[in-house]
């Protein structure tokens, strides 16, 4: 079984790029039962916090599919989006801790 972490740094101006990877993460989990996680960092936190329409649907599908998602709390505070991000099922975990945890647990990190 693959272990893949999608590290989303694409902000609102790159919504399509991020969306493609969020959909892929969901399909890998649902269709192939792969161990997948998603982490929002930098502008990616803004993207998640302001998500609407199809992007919101993709994030909701990940939450419903029990794909672990986390975001950088410092970025969430910076953008004023802590509650907006967490209400979508995204946990808060400092970026350095998340990166080290994912590497130590053997995830391949895909940056978007």
C-alpha positions in Angstrom: 0.0 0.0 0.0 1.3 3.4 -0.9 1.6 6.2 1.6 1.1 9.6 -0.1 0.9 13.0 1.5 -0.3 15.9 -0.7 1.4 19.1 0.6 -0.9 21.9 -0.8 0.8 25.3 -1.1 -1.3 26.4 -4.1 -3.4 29.4 -3.2 -6.7 30.7 -4.5 -5.1 31.8 -7.8 -4.1 28.2 -8.5 -7.4 26.6 -7.4 -7.6 24.3 -10.4 -4.1 22.9 -9.7 -5.0 22.2 -6.1 -8.4 20.9 -7.0 -6.9 18.2 -9.3 -4.7 17.0 -6.5 -7.5 17.0 -3.9 -9.7 14.9 -6.2 -6.7 12.6 -6.9 -6.2 12.1 -3.1 -9.8 11.2 -2.7 -9.8 8.7 -5.6 -6.6 7.1 -4.3 -8.2 6.6 -0.9 -11.6 5.5 -2.2 -10.8 3.5 -5.3 -7.4 2.0 -4.4 -7.5 2.1 -0.6 -4.2 3.9 -0.4 -3.0 5.6 2.8 -3.4 9.3 1.9 -3.1 12.5 3.9 -3.5 16.2 2.9 -1.7 19.2 4.4 -2.4 22.8 3.6 0.5 25.2 4.0 1.0 28.9 3.2 -1.4 30.1 0.5 -2.9 26.6 0.6 -4.4 27.4 4.0 -6.1 30.5 2.4 -7.4 28.3 -0.4 -8.9 25.8 2.1 -10.4 28.5 4.3 -12.1 30.3 1.4 -13.2 27.2 -0.4 -16.6 27.2 -2.1 -18.3 25.4 -4.9 -16.5 22.4 -6.4 -13.4 23.0 -4.2 -15.5 22.9 -1.1 -17.1 19.8 -2.4 -13.7 18.2 -2.9 -12.6 19.0 0.7 -15.9 17.8 2.1 -15.5 14.5 0.2 -12.1 14.1 1.7 -13.5 14.7 5.2 -16.3 12.2 4.5 -13.9 9.7 3.2 -11.8 10.0 6.3 -8.7 11.3 4.6 -6.7 13.0 7.4 -6.3 16.7 6.6 -4.3 19.3 8.5 -3.2 22.9 8.1 -0.6 25.2 9.5 -2.1 27.0 12.5 0.3 30.0 12.0 -0.9 30.5 8.4 -4.6 30.0 9.5 -4.1 32.8 12.1 -2.2 35.0 9.6 -5.1 34.8 7.1 -7.8 35.0 9.9 -9.3 31.7 8.8 -8.8 29.3 11.8 -12.5 28.6 12.3 -13.2 28.6 8.6 -10.6 25.9 8.0 -11.4 23.7 11.0 -15.1 23.7 10.3 -14.3 21.9 7.1 -12.7 19.0 9.0 -9.2 20.2 8.7 -7.1 19.8 11.9 -4.3 22.2 13.0 -0.8 20.9 13.1 2.4 23.0 12.9 4.1 22.6 9.5 7.5 21.4 10.9 5.9 18.8 13.1 3.7 17.6 10.2 6.6 17.4 7.7 8.8 15.4 10.1 5.9 13.1 11.1 5.0 12.3 7.5 8.6 11.6 6.6 9.2 9.5 9.7 6.0 7.5 8.9 7.2 6.8 5.4 4.9 9.0 3.3 5.9 10.2 -0.1 5.3 13.9 -0.1 3.8 15.4 -3.3 4.0 19.2 -3.4 1.3 21.2 -5.2 
